[in-house]
Amino acid sequence: MIVVTGATGHLGRHAVEQLLSKHQQVIAAVRNVEKAQPLAAAGAQVRFADYDQPASLEAAFAGADALLLISSSEIGKRFPQHKAAIDAAKKAGVRHIVYTSAPRATDSGIKLAKEHAETERHLIASGVPYTILRNGWYIENYTGQLANTVKLGTLYSAAGEGRVSVAPRADYAAAAVAVLTSSGHEGKTYELGGESLTLGELAAKFSAWAGKPIGYVSLPFADFKGALVGAGLPEAAADIFADADLGLGRGELLVEGHALETLLGRKPTTVDQVLAATPRS
Ligand SMILES: NC(=O)c1ccc[n+]([C@@H]2O[C@H](COP(=O)([O-])OP(=O)(O)OC[C@H]3O[C@@H](n4cnc5c(N)ncnc54)[C@H](OP(=O)(O)O)[C@@H]3O)[C@@H](O)[C@H]2O)c1
């Protein structure tokens, strides 16, 4: 039995659905049971699990052989939350914890990576067999904003000419499913990423897709952060996202090697494939 946290999130839903399609028994561990009804309908056992309520975690993980710990979205609270999940899994007798981390987590200068590095260290120290999946950037970070980018006619960032390795969430979920359903991954840390490109190259792809010019403008950090705040993001979130762009510019989101392709047993989905499947509406 495999338990998946964050199962009502974007990545979690992919993971649960893919595990069910492989006839695995799945526990969807969620903080909002109502939201998980589609997962229950698809065949998952839904259990309440809030990272902020350690007792709920231990109960949710009972009887599971493996845990897919999908990193929390609550930036700033994540290390205590992940620690609670790891500790609960250990108490519940889970025999393999698979954690979704970030590129080069322990060496990265990107602020977002700090909580991942802390989690990785705690996971390794826990003594529970683990696999760390250092997921690269989601292409959806950009295609999720595609309509707005097309409207503006410009892709803005603070990333300069840095290269980033991107893949759709479904590919990262498939890699996690491969790790959970095949042997030999304990004690391993995988740096996962798909196609690598600059954001200027990405803007050119968006332009070809939209059939209109889409430029690329890299702003100074303060200007980009200010633009994000102007677009409605809280100051702290704007700071985090602009900081990640600086890291991208330094090359810290470029993933070397072919671990994603190896786990998938095929080439990762390309940006062009993602765009070809995106309705223009
Ligand atoms: N590699 C990248 O490009 C990238 C980009 C963004 C995020 N990430 C990281 O990858 C993770 C998964 O991505 P995603 O797109 O699936 O994010 P997401 O859709 O925001 O999913 C996050 C999940 O965490 C759950 N969660 C948050 N706080 C919780 C709590 N206190 N207790 C239990 N569950 C809690 C959410 O529950 P609800 O469904 O109830 O909200 C949601 O299911 C993110 O959380 C973040 O750490 C990576």
The ligand as an SDF file (V2000), in Angstrom:
LIG
                    3D

 48 52  0  0  0  0  0  0  0  0999 V2000
    9.2760   22.1690   -9.3020 N   0  0  0  0  0  0  0  0  0  0  0  0
    8.4770   23.2140   -9.4380 C   0  0  0  0  0  0  0  0  0  0  0  0
    8.4640   23.9180  -10.4690 O   0  0  0  0  0  0  0  0  0  0  0  0
    7.5210   23.5540   -8.3420 C   0  0  0  0  0  0  0  0  0  0  0  0
    6.6450   24.6130   -8.5170 C   0  0  0  0  0  0  0  0  0  0  0  0
    5.7430   24.8850   -7.4970 C   0  0  0  0  0  0  0  0  0  0  0  0
    5.7350   24.1070   -6.3520 C   0  0  0  0  0  0  0  0  0  0  0  0
    6.6190   23.0780   -6.2110 N   0  0  0  0  0  0  0  0  0  0  0  0
    6.6410   22.2090   -5.0140 C   0  0  0  0  0  0  0  0  0  0  0  0
    6.0590   20.9710   -5.3800 O   0  0  0  0  0  0  0  0  0  0  0  0
    4.9170   20.7150   -4.5560 C   0  0  0  0  0  0  0  0  0  0  0  0
    3.8460   20.0070   -5.3660 C   0  0  0  0  0  0  0  0  0  0  0  0
    3.5070   20.8260   -6.4630 O   0  0  0  0  0  0  0  0  0  0  0  0
    1.9850   21.0430   -6.8570 P   0  0  0  0  0  0  0  0  0  0  0  0
    1.9870   21.7690   -8.1320 O   0  0  0  0  0  0  0  0  0  0  0  0
    1.2390   19.7780   -6.7280 O   0  0  0  0  0  0  0  0  0  0  0  0
    1.5260   22.0540   -5.6860 O   0  0  0  0  0  0  0  0  0  0  0  0
    0.0390   22.2410   -5.1500 P   0  0  0  0  0  0  0  0  0  0  0  0
   -0.9540   21.9550   -6.2140 O   0  0  0  0  0  0  0  0  0  0  0  0
   -0.0020   23.5810   -4.5010 O   0  0  0  0  0  0  0  0  0  0  0  0
   -0.0950   21.0980   -4.0440 O   0  0  0  0  0  0  0  0  0  0  0  0
    0.3900   21.2520   -2.7500 C   0  0  0  0  0  0  0  0  0  0  0  0
   -0.3230   20.2460   -1.8880 C   0  0  0  0  0  0  0  0  0  0  0  0
    0.1130   20.4150   -0.5320 O   0  0  0  0  0  0  0  0  0  0  0  0
   -1.0310   20.3080    0.2750 C   0  0  0  0  0  0  0  0  0  0  0  0
   -0.8380   20.9710    1.5730 N   0  0  0  0  0  0  0  0  0  0  0  0
   -0.4840   22.2330    1.8190 C   0  0  0  0  0  0  0  0  0  0  0  0
   -0.4730   22.4640    3.1330 N   0  0  0  0  0  0  0  0  0  0  0  0
   -0.8360   21.3100    3.7360 C   0  0  0  0  0  0  0  0  0  0  0  0
   -1.0230   20.9100    5.0850 C   0  0  0  0  0  0  0  0  0  0  0  0
   -0.8530   21.7640    6.1070 N   0  0  0  0  0  0  0  0  0  0  0  0
   -1.3690   19.6300    5.3300 N   0  0  0  0  0  0  0  0  0  0  0  0
   -1.5610   18.7540    4.3310 C   0  0  0  0  0  0  0  0  0  0  0  0
   -1.4180   19.0650    3.0110 N   0  0  0  0  0  0  0  0  0  0  0  0
   -1.0690   20.3300    2.7400 C   0  0  0  0  0  0  0  0  0  0  0  0
   -2.1290   21.0100   -0.5130 C   0  0  0  0  0  0  0  0  0  0  0  0
   -3.3930   20.6620   -0.0170 O   0  0  0  0  0  0  0  0  0  0  0  0
   -4.7340   21.2910   -0.6790 P   0  0  0  0  0  0  0  0  0  0  0  0
   -4.9670   20.5090   -1.9410 O   0  0  0  0  0  0  0  0  0  0  0  0
   -5.7720   21.0550    0.3630 O   0  0  0  0  0  0  0  0  0  0  0  0
   -4.4670   22.7440   -0.9470 O   0  0  0  0  0  0  0  0  0  0  0  0
   -1.8440   20.4590   -1.8940 C   0  0  0  0  0  0  0  0  0  0  0  0
   -2.4800   19.2210   -2.0620 O   0  0  0  0  0  0  0  0  0  0  0  0
    4.5180   22.0890   -4.0190 C   0  0  0  0  0  0  0  0  0  0  0  0
    3.7780   21.9590   -2.8110 O   0  0  0  0  0  0  0  0  0  0  0  0
    5.8590   22.7540   -3.8410 C   0  0  0  0  0  0  0  0  0  0  0  0
    6.4980   22.3260   -2.6410 O   0  0  0  0  0  0  0  0  0  0  0  0
    7.5000   22.7830   -7.1870 C   0  0  0  0  0  0  0  0  0  0  0  0
  1  2  1  0
  2  3  2  0
  2  4  1  0
  4  5  1  0
  4 48  2  0
  5  6  2  0
  6  7  1  0
  7  8  2  0
  8  9  1  0
  8 48  1  0
  9 10  1  0
  9 46  1  0
 10 11  1  0
 11 12  1  0
 11 44  1  0
 12 13  1  0
 13 14  1  0
 14 15  2  0
 14 16  1  0
 14 17  1  0
 17 18  1  0
 18 19  2  0
 18 20  1  0
 18 21  1  0
 21 22  1  0
 22 23  1  0
 23 24  1  0
 23 42  1  0
 24 25  1  0
 25 26  1  0
 25 36  1  0
 26 27  1  0
 26 35  1  0
 27 28  2  0
 28 29  1  0
 29 30  1  0
 29 35  2  0
 30 31  1  0
 30 32  2  0
 32 33  1  0
 33 34  2  0
 34 35  1  0
 36 37  1  0
 36 42  1  0
 37 38  1  0
 38 39  2  0
 38 40  1  0
 38 41  1  0
 42 43  1  0
 44 45  1  0
 44 46  1  0
 46 47  1  0
M  CHG  2   8   1  16  -1
M  END
$$$$
